[in-house]
């Protein structure tokens, strides 16, 4: 019953109540056995110690008070110790909470940057623009980390963009020199020997392939610089899984964007190409001519057009059939393509009519080159069915930008008029307004 009663009151009151009970019991025992009288007798024998001045009850009460005071002091120290531990635990929780909040804010910022990067990647018009957007956002996602993006083509990798203070090798390297490209998986040079020669000095690097479902496009490489402090090293390289959780989606987004651009370019190229000859069609010609005119205007250079068609092509179709006529068109296209400059652009405008764009070319040079083409076609024999060889010629008309027109329509019209003059003069000729008929018959004026 006493124990139950004590458990219901506070510790401090328990101690006081215990001290009071002990004192009452002790004092009662002392009174019963007349200990106080015995104490006085002992005090008379040892008067030098002045023990008679200290009654037993008072001495005992002093002992109880000392014990009670010591107990309270010990309890206070224990309470202070527990309070300090509690404060330490609270601060540790606050620190962990602060770390979690900072990580949450960082993750939120990273997700925001990834969403922005996705939008800009999907709106990019070229692979170069994709790499530029990707590099820009990677440098924001991983500050204080050096990196580089390499583009893989024909088993060779070339540097597209790099950022950070770490030096990189910008010369192309073979795809076989990179373990990440060879395996198609993320490779950490810290965990193994990496032969990828993209670091000018020995640094830890993490290589992540950039790929889509259909192909491997390139590689992202991150470098841990020697000036990294421990916090950055722990954040960006020691915790490899979290780093890859950020990098892999970013690389996948770039891979998808590059695949979309490749598909778009392929479809655009197919829509701009003539199915029979493989040359640019009229739509492709308009785009190419518009682009070259802008370049010529910016560089203040001249540019020439030649519109030409095969003489009496209808007779070839009527005599040998359309299959042979198609073969003649292909053979004719090959002759022209093999005798023009790399920068010249050949187009099939329609039927047996063709257009040739000659950038950075005066009208006199264009005339000279056109004559060379005319003679090459005139001297060629095109094999047809039953061992019969066909000989063909073509007539052409020239126009020059900017003298004979500031728009594509004006230039085509001028070249078409010159082509009509060549046909009127007997065909198998090249004519131009800026070159007189006498000069045309005698040769180019240089």
WOHUCOR-V651909 format. One record per run of one state. SS is the DSSP state (H for helix, E for strand, - for the rest). FROM is the first residue (numbers start at 0). TO is the last residue. If there is no record, write none. Layout:
# WOHUCOR-V651909
ss: (SS;SS)
from: (FROM;FROM)
to: (TO;TO)
This chain:
# WOHUCOR-V651909
ss: (-;H;-;H;-;H;-;H;-;H;-;H;-;H;-;E;-;E;-;E;-;E;H;-;H;-;E;-;E;-;E;-;E;-;H;-;H;-;E;-;E;-;H;-;E;-;H;-;H;-;E;-;E;-;H;-;E;-;H;-;E;-;E;-;H;-;E;-;E;-;H;-)
from: (0;1;7;10;32;34;45;46;49;50;53;55;123;126;141;145;153;155;163;167;168;172;174;177;178;183;186;188;198;199;203;211;215;224;229;238;239;271;272;273;279;280;281;299;302;310;312;320;321;338;344;350;352;359;362;379;381;383;384;387;388;390;393;401;407;424;429;432;434;435;436;442)
to: (0;6;9;31;33;44;45;48;49;52;54;122;125;140;144;152;154;162;166;167;171;173;176;177;182;185;187;197;198;202;210;214;223;228;237;238;270;271;272;278;279;280;298;301;309;311;319;320;337;343;349;351;358;361;378;380;382;383;386;387;389;392;400;406;423;428;431;433;434;435;441;445)
